[in-house]
Amino acid sequence: MPYVNIKITKEGATKEQKAALIKGATELLVNVLGKNPKTTVVTIDELDTDNWGVGGESITTLREIKS
């Protein structure tokens, strides 16, 4: 049973976008690895930008610097 965990920043992904991510990840496992879609689990975690960091800085800080 494949398990896919998608992590994105919490910035307003719509219900439709999340459904497309779930469908796309499932189809990828079916097409590439021949997995059964009925037993493929996909979860989406949405994280605040304060809780996600790159290069020693939070995403919130990095985006403030860019603006």
Secondary structure as UniProt FT lines:
FT   STRAND          3..9
FT   HELIX           15..33
FT   HELIX           37..39
FT   STRAND          41..47
FT   HELIX           49..51
FT   STRAND          53..54
FT   TURN            55..56
FT   STRAND          57..58
FT   HELIX           59..66
//
